[in-house]
Amino acid sequence: MRTPLQGGLPPPGAVAGPVVEIACDESGFSGTNLLDPSTPMITHASVDLSSGAARQLIAELRSSSHELKSGPFLRGPRAREALELFLGALRGRALVHLIDKQFFVVTRVIDLLLAEPSYAAGTRLTQDRRPAAVALHRALRDAGQDGNTFLASFTDLVRAKRRGPANQAVERFLRARDALAGDRAQETPPGDRARKTPAGLDGITAQRVRDLLTRLEDDDRTIPPPLEPLLPALAETVLFWSAGRRRVLVTHDEQSALTADRLTRLQRALAVGGVSPLAGLIMVDSRDDPRVQLADLLAGVARRSPRSDGLEPLISRTSLLPDLW
């Protein structure tokens, strides 16, 4: 027996005005384990095909490739033909949002410790933060192991199920911050000495870190979940499809991260003049919806082969990558 679907935010009634219905799915989701080098990217795909058109495309694809999972699909004997058919049919009818997981963590450092946390973070609505994130990402990459340690200590700091006491996580993060400046003097407690850290990290004070941790431990839900990239990906997807001031009704494969509370907060963050472009989100089992099956295939193709011929026109120009365009 199937378990009841979790999450979602169905609209309370009929959606008034111009509306576009899209179906979405993701590939590469790894929970809060965002620094695993074996899965560096998560992709979120959306299509606006009707159910009938989706069924027809799936039937055509099965004539070229019996398996519609991205791995076998890309390796099949007629893979090139099937991929050309697939991407050609979706041109102008689909979007893929790419998220570099490590870069996402870097943006969260900026969003949570150098700005005011917001559900709009990570989207085109906060593009002014992108240069700082790119600069920090570059500095951490150049710092080698010190950069890796900094990111690992940050994810441990903000993780809901943290290993060890909170004060130890704070001190570990502050030591990692100071190591980036090459300041390893032991005689002064971390957080209290003057530093010259890369990309504006001198703004990350010990007090700011402790204040953030207090808010997280007090379950301050105005703060978006720190290690959840699907919410900004969904937000950016909705902003794309709402072009021309349409409202967007989303059908999504079941995803525990998309709770009603989070989606309500996202609605409010995206609203303009009291009206949100996100009309609602309905959870489905992908086995029951051919549109979601195509979104799943597209997300998998984009994650496994992001430079495939014909894929570039479908990739979001605001994807969360440090150096896409």
C-alpha positions in Angstrom: 0.0 0.0 0.0 1.1 3.5 -0.7 1.6 5.9 2.2 -0.3 9.2 2.2 1.4 12.0 0.4 3.2 14.6 2.6 3.5 18.4 2.2 2.2 20.7 -0.4 -0.1 23.7 -0.4 -3.2 23.3 -2.6 -5.0 26.5 -3.5 -8.1 27.1 -1.4 -10.3 27.4 -4.5 -10.2 28.2 -8.2 -7.3 30.3 -9.2 -8.4 33.6 -10.6 -6.8 35.4 -13.6 -4.1 34.1 -16.0 -2.5 30.9 -14.6 0.1 28.5 -15.9 0.2 24.9 -14.6 3.7 23.3 -14.4 4.9 19.9 -13.2 8.3 19.6 -11.4 10.8 17.1 -10.1 14.4 17.1 -8.9 17.5 15.0 -9.3 20.5 14.8 -6.9 18.7 15.5 -3.7 20.9 14.4 -0.8 19.2 16.0 2.2 21.6 18.1 4.3 24.7 16.3 3.0 25.6 19.1 0.6 29.4 18.7 0.5 29.6 15.1 -0.8 31.9 15.4 -3.9 30.2 12.4 -5.5 27.0 14.4 -5.9 28.0 18.0 -6.5 24.8 19.2 -8.1 21.1 19.1 -7.7 18.8 20.0 -10.6 15.1 21.1 -10.5 13.1 20.7 -13.7 9.7 22.0 -14.7 7.5 21.5 -17.8 4.2 23.0 -18.8 2.9 20.2 -21.1 -0.6 18.9 -20.7 -1.1 15.4 -19.4 -2.1 14.2 -22.9 1.0 15.8 -24.6 3.2 14.3 -21.9 1.8 10.8 -22.5 2.3 11.2 -26.2 6.0 12.2 -25.8 6.6 9.4 -23.4 5.2 6.9 -25.9 7.5 8.4 -28.6 10.5 8.2 -26.3 9.8 4.6 -25.4 10.1 3.7 -29.1 13.7 5.0 -29.0 14.6 4.1 -25.4 12.8 1.5 -23.3 14.1 3.0 -20.1 13.1 6.5 -19.1 15.5 6.8 -16.2 18.3 9.3 -17.0 21.2 6.9 -16.7 20.0 4.2 -19.0 18.3 6.8 -21.2 21.7 8.5 -21.9 23.5 5.2 -22.4 21.1 3.4 -24.7 21.9 2.3 -28.2 19.8 5.1 -29.7 20.5 7.6 -26.9 21.5 10.5 -29.2 18.3 10.2 -31.2 16.1 9.9 -28.1 17.8 12.9 -26.5 17.4 15.0 -29.6 13.7 14.1 -29.7 13.2 14.7 -26.0 14.9 18.1 -25.8 13.5 19.3 -29.1 9.9 18.6 -27.8 10.6 20.5 -24.6 12.1 23.6 -26.2 10.1 26.6 -24.9 8.1 24.3 -22.7 10.5 23.5 -19.9 13.1 25.0 -17.5 16.0 23.4 -15.6 17.4 25.2 -12.6 20.9 24.0 -11.7 22.3 24.3 -8.1 26.0 23.7 -7.3 25.6 22.4 -3.8 28.9 23.8 -2.5 28.1 27.2 -3.9 24.6 27.0 -2.3 26.3 26.5 1.1 28.5 29.6 0.3 25.4 31.6 -0.5 23.9 30.5 2.8 26.9 31.9 4.7 26.2 35.3 3.1 22.4 35.1 3.5 22.5 34.0 7.2 25.5 35.7 8.6 26.1 38.8 6.4 22.4 39.7 5.6 19.0 39.3 7.0 17.6 35.8 6.3 14.8 35.7 3.8 12.7 33.1 1.9 13.6 35.2 -1.2 17.3 34.4 -0.8 19.0 32.6 -3.6 16.7 34.0 -6.3 16.8 36.9 -8.7 15.2 39.0 -5.9 18.5 39.0 -4.0 21.0 39.2 -6.9 22.9 41.9 -5.1 24.3 39.2 -2.8 25.6 37.1 -5.7 29.0 39.0 -6.2 29.9 38.5 -2.5 29.0 34.8 -2.8 31.1 34.4 -5.9 34.1 36.1 -4.3 33.8 34.0 -1.2 33.5 30.8 -3.2 36.6 31.7 -5.1 38.5 32.5 -1.9 37.5 29.2 -0.2 38.5 27.2 -3.3 41.9 28.9 -3.3 42.3 28.2 0.5 42.2 24.4 -0.1 41.6 22.4 3.0 41.0 25.5 5.1 38.1 26.4 2.8 36.7 22.9 3.0 36.9 22.9 6.8 35.1 26.3 6.9 32.2 25.0 4.9 32.0 21.7 6.8 32.0 23.6 10.1 29.2 25.9 8.8 27.0 23.1 7.8 27.5 21.4 11.1 26.7 24.7 12.9 23.3 25.2 11.2 22.3 21.5 10.9 19.1 20.7 12.7 20.6 17.4 14.1 24.0 18.7 15.1 26.8 16.5 16.4 27.9 17.7 19.8 27.0 20.8 21.9 26.1 24.1 20.3 29.0 26.0 21.9 31.5 23.5 20.4 30.0 24.0 17.0 30.3 27.8 17.4 33.9 27.6 18.4 34.8 25.2 15.6 33.2 27.5 13.1 35.0 30.6 14.4 38.4 28.8 14.4 37.7 27.8 10.8 36.9 31.4 9.9 40.1 32.6 11.6 42.2 29.9 9.8 41.2 31.5 6.5 43.1 34.6 7.5 46.1 32.6 8.4 45.7 33.8 12.0 46.2 30.8 14.2 47.5 32.5 17.3 46.4 30.5 20.3 46.7 33.2 23.0 43.5 35.1 22.1 40.1 33.4 22.1 38.5 33.0 18.6 36.2 35.8 17.6 37.8 38.5 19.8 40.8 39.5 17.7 41.1 41.8 14.7 41.3 39.8 11.4 41.7 40.3 7.8 39.5 37.6 6.3 38.6 37.1 2.6 35.5 38.3 0.9 34.2 40.4 3.8 34.1 37.5 6.3 35.4 40.0 8.9 31.7 40.9 9.2 31.0 37.5 10.7 31.4 38.2 14.4 31.1 35.8 17.2 28.0 37.6 18.4 26.4 37.3 15.0 27.1 33.6 14.9 25.6 33.0 18.3 22.6 35.1 17.5 21.8 33.0 14.4 22.2 29.8 16.4 19.9 31.1 19.1 17.2 31.9 16.5 17.6 28.4 14.9 17.4 26.6 18.2 14.3 28.7 19.1 12.7 27.4 15.9 12.5 30.9 14.3 10.5 30.0 11.2 11.1 33.3 9.5 14.6 31.9 8.7 14.5 29.6 5.7 15.8 26.1 6.4 19.6 26.7 6.1 20.5 23.6 4.2 17.5 23.2 1.9 18.3 24.2 -1.8 14.9 23.1 -3.2 13.1 26.1 -1.8 15.1 28.8 -3.7 15.0 26.5 -6.7 11.2 26.3 -6.6 11.0 30.1 -6.0 13.1 30.8 -9.1 11.1 28.3 -11.1 7.9 30.1 -10.1 9.4 33.5 -10.9 10.3 32.3 -14.4 7.0 30.8 -15.3 5.1 33.8 -13.9 6.5 36.1 -16.6 3.7 38.3 -17.9 2.2 38.4 -14.4 0.6 35.0 -14.6 0.1 32.9 -11.5 1.7 29.5 -11.3 0.1 26.3 -10.1 2.7 23.7 -9.3 2.3 19.9 -9.4 5.3 18.4 -7.7 6.6 14.9 -7.0 6.4 14.2 -3.3 9.2 16.1 -1.4 9.3 16.3 2.3 11.1 19.7 2.2 8.1 21.4 0.7 5.9 21.7 3.8 2.8 23.8 4.0 4.4 26.2 6.4 7.5 26.7 4.2 5.4 27.1 1.1 3.2 29.7 2.8 6.2 31.7 3.8 7.6 31.4 0.2 4.3 32.7 -1.2 4.5 35.7 1.0 8.1 36.4 0.1 7.3 36.4 -3.6 4.2 38.4 -3.4 3.9 41.7 -5.2 1.1 44.1 -4.3 -0.4 41.4 -2.1 -0.6 38.8 -4.8 1.9 35.9 -5.0 2.9 34.3 -8.3 2.8 31.0 -6.5 -0.9 30.0 -6.6 -0.4 26.7 -4.9 1.5 23.4 -4.9 0.0 20.0 -5.2 2.0 16.8 -4.3 1.6 13.7 -6.5 3.2 10.3 -6.9 5.3 10.6 -10.0 4.0 7.1 -11.1 0.6 8.7 -11.6 1.6 11.8 -13.6 3.3 11.7 -17.0 4.2 15.4 -16.7 6.2 14.8 -13.5 7.8 11.7 -15.1 9.2 14.0 -17.9 10.3 16.6 -15.4 12.1 13.8 -13.5 13.8 12.6 -16.7 14.8 16.2 -17.7 16.3 16.8 -14.2 18.3 13.6 -14.4 19.6 14.3 -17.9 20.7 17.8 -16.8 22.4 16.6 -13.7 24.3 13.8 -15.5 25.0 15.6 -18.7 24.6 19.4 -18.2 26.4 20.2 -21.4 24.3 18.0 -23.7 23.5 19.4 -27.1 20.1 21.1 -27.0 20.0 21.5 -23.2 21.4 25.0 -22.9 18.2 26.8 -24.0 16.3 25.1 -21.2 18.7 26.0 -18.4 17.7 28.9 -16.1 19.9 31.9 -16.5 19.7 32.5 -12.8 20.9 29.0 -11.8 22.8 28.9 -8.6 26.2 28.3 -10.0 29.3 30.5 -9.5 30.3 30.7 -13.1 27.5 29.5 -15.5 27.3 32.6 -17.8 
